[in-house]
């Protein structure tokens, strides 16, 4: 089964959020990277761009397909993971670690509470595969 | 990500795909593996460097029998079936009266009065209806035998060595686009030196109920599981392999809106063989010249072109991408597109509209990949 760490928040679009003060670190889940297959290209926004919750901030491409990635929270991009430009495969290899995508300075940190817990996300992915 | 819908057709290898962890998708009404656990890139690379095994049992087969068989096939296809000898296969196309493509296919000649058309999966029913509607000669018997066969494609530089472990047929002696018949692991089979990957390899046809035996045995003698062994491959790798080799895929490069000449398939249009459906239209187009042509392009900055995206030259939309993808072996991003002939020359700079962003590309010679013989 897919790896779903306890300490993160999850969206129904298969992104994860790790809260570090007013910063939300965002990436895609193990379940999502596994469904996509080999990631060959990641398109990320620029630092300073603003996104509303659930707005698309970029895309991740496998050999076969393109998937948009959505920001689970509202805010301004504080940092992007430039490493993924040259090593997009880190999204497959370490989706919760070196495969992180953006850091968002949250404009409404309360939004995190409406995201799924690890247990809820696990149930959600189970329902989706059935 | 969602489970395939009910009512999909299944090949005789469906259970094997599930057992081996194939990710199953709906492909033109068939439940097929898009990839195995190794992943598309590894499957692609292994086929180029060692060998890959593909289930292509969803392809259709139409038997044509009787003394009028060759004349009939020649009247509905663009290549010249009268040039075939027993044991030879030919790439050809079913054409509309407009010279566009109903399907591309292989014609296998077993004897002058016994031939088989191997057609695409998604078009089998359409092809069968069309072929049957064109037959007016009572000496020609047609039969759709698609469900009786399994078809396995073993492709790559190690294909011959692997398959030779299971058969007494002298595989070295089967020339490209020829075939032989004999036992493979004791199963009566047709062994054809053909494929859709740009590699040397074989396609093996046998009774549908022997599919799993052959699949498992070929993987076993191919040392599957070892780092240089044979890998089972899904449809995604089949697609990227054929794209690197710039082979047309029905529904993408060719369909009923594209002529054979536009698709660079003039080499299978034999105007001197006598009349065939679409001959007049194709001859006229050849004489008048083409408006557009299928070309290969390579992306020259960051970005991946995808099927259906627009080709832009100097701000104007001039054409459309028919297939676009990363090329795992060539390690670049490539595609095929229709463009006006004025922009079809090698080195021509174009842009691809990738979801609103114009990405630079240039037209290059095809095939993108050609194996060293």
HADDOCK unambig.tbl for C-alpha pairs under 7 A between the chains (distance, minus, plus):
assign (segid A and resid 35 and name CA) (segid B and resid 1 and name CA) 6.34 0.50 0.50
assign (segid A and resid 37 and name CA) (segid B and resid 39 and name CA) 6.45 0.50 0.50
assign (segid A and resid 38 and name CA) (segid B and resid 39 and name CA) 6.57 0.50 0.50
assign (segid A and resid 38 and name CA) (segid B and resid 40 and name CA) 6.99 0.50 0.50
assign (segid A and resid 38 and name CA) (segid B and resid 41 and name CA) 6.95 0.50 0.50
assign (segid A and resid 63 and name CA) (segid B and resid 325 and name CA) 6.45 0.50 0.50
assign (segid A and resid 63 and name CA) (segid B and resid 326 and name CA) 5.86 0.50 0.50
assign (segid A and resid 64 and name CA) (segid B and resid 236 and name CA) 6.43 0.50 0.50
assign (segid A and resid 128 and name CA) (segid B and resid 2 and name CA) 6.45 0.50 0.50
assign (segid A and resid 129 and name CA) (segid B and resid 1 and name CA) 6.70 0.50 0.50
assign (segid A and resid 129 and name CA) (segid B and resid 2 and name CA) 5.71 0.50 0.50
assign (segid A and resid 129 and name CA) (segid B and resid 3 and name CA) 6.31 0.50 0.50
assign (segid A and resid 130 and name CA) (segid B and resid 3 and name CA) 6.86 0.50 0.50
